[in-house]
Amino acid sequence: MDNQLYTIEVYSENHVGVLHQVAMTFSRRCVNIEYLEAKPCSTEGVHKISVIFRSSPEIMKQIIKQIEKRVDVLRVSILPNKYTEEVNY
């Protein structure tokens, strides 16, 4: 299996348990989260969750589909790999 490094951004409403639901999506697929950051956006009531992880392209697509199904999630974006390489953690 050829695992690649991916960065996704999840924009969600600020409700209790959203971060836990996102993290559990990775856990159920045995995918380790390399980096996780959650912070408020400039729009009131909206938070951005940034996640960097390694997986196969198929698993990455499954994870994104599952996260998008969450009611509190507004949008999921995949960032280009050039951003992933610049992150120092």
C-alpha positions as CSV (number, residue, x, y, z in Angstrom):
1,M,0.0,0.0,0.0
2,D,1.4,3.4,-1.0
3,N,0.6,5.8,1.7
4,Q,0.8,9.5,1.0
5,L,0.6,12.6,3.2
6,Y,-2.7,14.5,3.0
7,T,-3.9,17.7,4.5
8,I,-7.6,18.4,4.9
9,E,-9.5,21.3,6.3
10,V,-12.9,20.8,7.9
11,Y,-15.2,23.8,8.4
12,S,-17.9,23.1,11.0
13,E,-20.4,24.7,13.3
14,N,-19.1,25.2,16.8
15,H,-20.9,22.3,18.5
16,V,-19.8,19.9,21.2
17,G,-18.4,16.7,19.9
18,V,-17.6,17.7,16.3
19,L,-13.8,17.3,16.8
20,H,-14.4,13.9,18.5
21,Q,-16.5,12.8,15.5
22,V,-13.8,13.8,13.0
23,A,-11.1,12.1,15.0
24,M,-13.1,8.9,15.3
25,T,-13.5,8.8,11.6
26,F,-9.7,8.3,11.4
27,S,-9.6,5.9,14.3
28,R,-12.2,3.6,12.7
29,R,-10.0,3.2,9.7
30,C,-6.8,2.7,11.7
31,V,-5.3,5.9,10.3
32,N,-2.9,7.8,12.5
33,I,-3.3,11.6,12.6
34,E,0.1,13.3,12.2
35,Y,-1.1,16.8,13.0
36,L,-4.4,18.2,14.3
37,E,-5.4,21.8,14.9
38,A,-8.8,23.3,15.7
39,K,-9.4,27.1,15.8
40,P,-12.2,29.6,15.3
41,C,-12.7,31.3,12.0
42,S,-13.5,34.9,11.3
43,T,-17.1,33.9,10.8
44,E,-18.8,33.6,14.2
45,G,-19.8,30.1,15.2
46,V,-17.6,28.4,12.6
47,H,-14.4,26.5,13.4
48,K,-11.7,25.1,11.2
49,I,-10.1,21.8,11.9
50,S,-6.9,21.1,10.0
51,V,-5.7,17.4,9.8
52,I,-2.5,16.0,8.4
53,F,-2.4,12.2,7.9
54,R,-1.0,9.4,5.9
55,S,-3.2,7.0,4.0
56,S,-3.9,5.4,0.6
57,P,-5.9,7.5,-1.9
58,E,-8.9,5.1,-1.4
59,I,-8.9,5.5,2.4
60,M,-8.5,9.2,2.1
61,K,-11.6,9.4,-0.1
62,Q,-13.6,7.3,2.3
63,I,-12.6,9.5,5.3
64,I,-13.7,12.6,3.4
65,K,-17.0,11.1,2.5
66,Q,-17.7,10.1,6.0
67,I,-16.8,13.5,7.4
68,E,-18.9,15.3,4.9
69,K,-21.9,13.3,6.1
70,R,-21.8,14.9,9.5
71,V,-24.6,17.4,10.0
72,D,-22.4,20.0,11.7
73,V,-19.8,19.9,8.9
74,L,-20.1,22.8,6.5
75,R,-17.2,22.0,4.1
76,V,-14.2,19.7,3.7
77,S,-11.2,20.8,1.5
78,I,-8.1,18.9,0.5
79,L,-5.1,21.1,0.4
80,P,-2.4,20.6,-2.3
81,N,0.7,18.6,-1.2
82,K,2.9,21.7,-1.4
83,Y,1.2,23.0,1.8
84,T,1.8,19.7,3.6
85,E,5.5,19.8,2.9
86,E,5.8,23.3,4.4
87,V,4.2,22.4,7.7
88,N,6.8,22.1,10.5
89,Y,5.6,20.0,13.4
